[in-house]
Amino acid sequence: MSEHQTQGGSVQLREQRRDALVERIFGSSIGFMEISCIYVGDRLGFYRALADDGGATASELADATGTHERYTREWLEQQAVAGILEVDDADALPEQRRYRLPEGHDEVLLERDSLYYAAPLPQQMVSITRPLPAVLEAFKTGGGVPYPDYGEDMREGIAHANRTMFVNLMGTEWLPAISEAHERLRADPPARVADIGCGAGWSSISMTRAYPKVRVDGFDLDEGSIAEAKANAEAEGLTDRVTFQVRDAADPELSGRYDLAIAIECIHDMSRPVEALRAMRSMVGNDGVVLVVDERVGEEFKAPSDETERLMYGFSVLHCLPVGMAEQPSAGTGTVMRPATLRHYATEAGFSGVEILPIDNELWRLYRLVG
């Protein structure tokens, strides 16, 4: 092969890569716009009104939601162009077009008990952009961004996204996979559970629903999350069996009080994960169970990688690592906490082993920490 042919092939490959990246960025930009518009429709109640009324014109939807007709019409047209809504007659005058939410889309956007409920993800995507200037500064200084700085949308988005798994899987797949924990939670005297990093409380609430005898104490350091958790427990009528506190789980007064200590999707956010795991071990003593639920990332780094890994690294750069670095000194774990990393933390905390439970979940991996 001549030098000219080699150079020509190199130029062609460079141009192919250039064009592919431009196309990718353009497509991602469309996706970002559509995610943001889904957020608008969710927060303004547009989808709910369309589902309840069986469809609407722009003026009807504006009247039903207390919004301005011109803005509402533009949103409806955008949603139809994107294929999220259907329009009865695209050739009708703009004011006369009637839009509806297709069957199947209603489950994704409105049914919060469904495992296919995805509206909270756009809420998180919008909120993740809120403190970007502070994230840029953290890159320069090595500091972090406190969790509350991401705002209500992040707190609610995480809570509602995770809630679907808690209400559907906590008592049917996850805890039954640990036979001794499952039996203890059903037995007398009533078992005690510590829910570490409980957030808005849906994990605790789901455990009390699944196991009518248990008593659950939820702990979190975010005051907004605990306030929301208390309100959720009251609305569910469960305040007699579940409590929530702004409290560090490492408080020595909690030692030996519990039969199960569980931490769901929070160890990787902690500045001192070993200390947290050591506290959980102390909470349950010699006879209890410690369960950690965290992201199902790959066993090792690969590049390029799959969609799950891409999603988790995006969360890590923009949210989880800055949150974990907000308090120093920090382990600086980030979202992509691989099994080997958790095993290392568990060993440092005094556990003898880590068992990965045979639970099939696309996003989460369940670890039982042994003695």
Secondary structure, DSSP 8 states (H G I E B T S, - for coil): --HHHHHHHHHHHHHHHHHHHHHHHHHHHHHHHHHHHHHHHHHTTHHHHHHHHT-B-HHHHHHHHT--HHHHHHHHHHHHHTTSSEES-TTS-TTT--EE--TTHHHHHH-TTSTT--THHHHHHHHTTTTHHHHHHHHHHS----GGGGHHHHHHHHHHHHHHHHHHHIIIIIGGGSHHHHHHHHSSS--EEEEET-TTSHHHHHHHHHSTT-EEEEEES-HHHHHHHHHHHHHHT-TTTEEEEE--TT-GGGTT--SEEEEES-GGG-S-HHHHHHHHHHHHTTT-EEEEEEE---SS--SS--HHHHHHHHHIIIIIHHHHTSSSS-----S---HHHHHHHHHHTT-SEEEE-----SSEEEEEEE-
